[in-house]
Amino acid sequence: MSNPTPPCLQLQAVSHAYGERQIVDNISFSLASGQIGCLLGPSGCGKTTLLRCLAGFETPGSGSIRLNGRELFGAGLNVPPQQRGIGMVFQDYALFPHLTIADNIGFGLQRLDKAARRQRVNDLLQLIGLEALASRYPHQLSGGQQQRVALARALAPKPTLLLMDEPFSNLDVDLRKRLGEDIRRLLKHEGMTAILVTHDQDEAFAIADEIGIVHQGHIAQWATPYQLYHEPANRFVADFIGEGTLIPGKVLAPDSIEIVLGVVPGHMPADCCSGCTVDVLIRPDDIQHDDASPVSARVLSKTFRGAEFLYRLQLASGTELLSLVPSHHDHAIGEAIGIRLQIEHVIAFDRK
């Protein structure tokens, strides 16, 4: 039986403090080769500091960092940033203003001969769709084009790992969405292992294969976007990811919970027992509009989102829920509508 392939990136118990303030606290995770990871969390949670520790710009207080089995930090070892084989894409692009786009991309390829360097630059220009702008300078490009060039420059020397620190923070919302899709395509085309740092959930979901939710210097959960949304490990993740409401429920059995909408399959908290009261997470897409349903709810408010409406509803019991439905279901405030619960299982948490 063959041994499993070791991860490309592996962090073990990494911690870092500024004076008495613990910024990164005992963080461990691993990332397979060719996967895109993301550190997602609110401002000040420690995600950028952790990225800087990976790059070698900050020296952790303890722990170990390995890249393709090679130790970068730990046991008295701290490999300098320029020797780590790591590329970096910064918030402000950091392009050289006196160099053309082609020369910016080729800046890190001095070890290649002229023909190989030209070929690699041309390949990347084609990949980012800027072949016609090769002789222009950064100030002659839009923000989105500059970010593509910054990414191509970081990819050019084929680093083992690519780090991206809030790369879309200076761009407008529509451009961020389009560029996020482009960057995922580029990274997958290159087979690049990468870590993205962002506070934007939509950005993280669009780009990353796996996401670590960072909270007060800890990884609250490391999982796929689907798992974070549908199977949050704790209240913080449930509240931070997406939208939803927590409603009271009663545990009937380890896999059965009674809520105001009926008895549903669910996961009982580890330290709970039959008969105890829990909080049950209901997402907006769990509540479906159904005129034939015997259960009705009154519309308290609604938000138009183009293809969908987000309704805030109130049941006869007073319980409030969110419901996301196609926008052709346009109901008035105060109107009673039929609803049903469409969910395979629910996630429950101990009541505070």
ChimeraX attribute file (.defattr): number of C-alpha atoms within 10 A of each C-alpha:
attribute: neighborCount
match mode: 1-to-1
recipient: residues
	/A:1	3
	/A:2	4
	/A:3	5
	/A:4	6
	/A:5	8
	/A:6	14
	/A:7	16
	/A:8	19
	/A:9	23
	/A:10	19
	/A:11	18
	/A:12	16
	/A:13	14
	/A:14	22
	/A:15	22
	/A:16	23
	/A:17	17
	/A:18	9
	/A:19	7
	/A:20	6
	/A:21	8
	/A:22	15
	/A:23	21
	/A:24	27
	/A:25	21
	/A:26	17
	/A:27	19
	/A:28	17
	/A:29	16
	/A:30	17
	/A:31	20
	/A:32	16
	/A:33	19
	/A:34	18
	/A:35	19
	/A:36	25
	/A:37	25
	/A:38	28
	/A:39	24
	/A:40	27
	/A:41	27
	/A:42	15
	/A:43	13
	/A:44	13
	/A:45	20
	/A:46	24
	/A:47	30
	/A:48	22
	/A:49	20
	/A:50	26
	/A:51	20
	/A:52	17
	/A:53	21
	/A:54	26
	/A:55	23
	/A:56	20
	/A:57	13
	/A:58	14
	/A:59	20
	/A:60	22
	/A:61	16
	/A:62	18
	/A:63	18
	/A:64	22
	/A:65	24
	/A:66	18
	/A:67	23
	/A:68	15
	/A:69	12
	/A:70	12
	/A:71	16
	/A:72	21
	/A:73	23
	/A:74	18
	/A:75	10
	/A:76	7
	/A:77	10
	/A:78	16
	/A:79	14
	/A:80	13
	/A:81	17
	/A:82	10
	/A:83	9
	/A:84	19
	/A:85	14
	/A:86	21
	/A:87	22
	/A:88	23
	/A:89	23
	/A:90	18
	/A:91	16
	/A:92	16
	/A:93	20
	/A:94	12
	/A:95	20
	/A:96	16
	/A:97	12
	/A:98	11
	/A:99	15
	/A:100	19
	/A:101	30
	/A:102	23
	/A:103	19
	/A:104	22
	/A:105	29
	/A:106	23
	/A:107	17
	/A:108	16
	/A:109	19
	/A:110	10
	/A:111	9
	/A:112	13
	/A:113	9
	/A:114	10
	/A:115	9
	/A:116	12
	/A:117	20
	/A:118	16
	/A:119	12
	/A:120	17
	/A:121	25
	/A:122	17
	/A:123	15
	/A:124	24
	/A:125	22
	/A:126	13
	/A:127	17
	/A:128	17
	/A:129	13
	/A:130	16
	/A:131	16
	/A:132	9
	/A:133	16
	/A:134	18
	/A:135	12
	/A:136	14
	/A:137	19
	/A:138	24
	/A:139	13
	/A:140	13
	/A:141	14
	/A:142	11
	/A:143	18
	/A:144	18
	/A:145	18
	/A:146	20
	/A:147	26
	/A:148	24
	/A:149	27
	/A:150	26
	/A:151	25
	/A:152	27
	/A:153	27
	/A:154	25
	/A:155	24
	/A:156	21
	/A:157	21
	/A:158	18
	/A:159	17
	/A:160	20
	/A:161	25
	/A:162	22
	/A:163	25
	/A:164	21
	/A:165	20
	/A:166	18
	/A:167	23
	/A:168	24
	/A:169	15
	/A:170	14
	/A:171	16
	/A:172	11
	/A:173	12
	/A:174	8
	/A:175	12
	/A:176	18
	/A:177	16
	/A:178	12
	/A:179	21
	/A:180	20
	/A:181	13
	/A:182	15
	/A:183	18
	/A:184	18
	/A:185	15
	/A:186	19
	/A:187	20
	/A:188	14
	/A:189	11
	/A:190	15
	/A:191	15
	/A:192	20
	/A:193	21
	/A:194	28
	/A:195	24
	/A:196	24
	/A:197	23
	/A:198	23
	/A:199	19
	/A:200	14
	/A:201	15
	/A:202	14
	/A:203	22
	/A:204	23
	/A:205	18
	/A:206	15
	/A:207	23
	/A:208	20
	/A:209	19
	/A:210	22
	/A:211	27
	/A:212	23
	/A:213	25
	/A:214	26
	/A:215	22
	/A:216	17
	/A:217	23
	/A:218	19
	/A:219	23
	/A:220	18
	/A:221	19
	/A:222	21
	/A:223	18
	/A:224	17
	/A:225	20
	/A:226	12
	/A:227	14
	/A:228	23
	/A:229	19
	/A:230	17
	/A:231	19
	/A:232	22
	/A:233	18
	/A:234	16
	/A:235	15
	/A:236	13
	/A:237	19
	/A:238	23
	/A:239	15
	/A:240	18
	/A:241	18
	/A:242	14
	/A:243	15
	/A:244	20
	/A:245	16
	/A:246	21
	/A:247	16
	/A:248	17
	/A:249	24
	/A:250	21
	/A:251	24
	/A:252	18
	/A:253	16
	/A:254	15
	/A:255	14
	/A:256	18
	/A:257	28
	/A:258	20
	/A:259	17
	/A:260	13
	/A:261	12
	/A:262	9
	/A:263	14
	/A:264	19
	/A:265	17
	/A:266	20
	/A:267	19
	/A:268	25
	/A:269	16
	/A:270	9
	/A:271	7
	/A:272	14
	/A:273	14
	/A:274	14
	/A:275	13
	/A:276	15
	/A:277	20
	/A:278	24
	/A:279	20
	/A:280	25
	/A:281	24
	/A:282	23
	/A:283	21
	/A:284	19
	/A:285	16
	/A:286	19
	/A:287	20
	/A:288	18
	/A:289	20
	/A:290	14
	/A:291	13
	/A:292	11
	/A:293	13
	/A:294	10
	/A:295	16
	/A:296	20
	/A:297	23
	/A:298	21
	/A:299	22
	/A:300	17
	/A:301	15
	/A:302	18
	/A:303	12
	/A:304	12
	/A:305	11
	/A:306	9
	/A:307	9
	/A:308	16
	/A:309	19
	/A:310	18
	/A:311	23
	/A:312	19
	/A:313	25
	/A:314	19
	/A:315	17
	/A:316	11
	/A:317	8
	/A:318	10
	/A:319	14
	/A:320	17
	/A:321	22
	/A:322	23
	/A:323	23
	/A:324	20
	/A:325	18
	/A:326	15
	/A:327	15
	/A:328	10
	/A:329	10
	/A:330	13
	/A:331	16
	/A:332	13
	/A:333	14
	/A:334	13
	/A:335	12
	/A:336	18
	/A:337	19
	/A:338	15
	/A:339	21
	/A:340	18
	/A:341	17
	/A:342	11
	/A:343	15
	/A:344	9
	/A:345	15
	/A:346	20
	/A:347	22
	/A:348	28
	/A:349	23
	/A:350	16
	/A:351	12
	/A:352	5
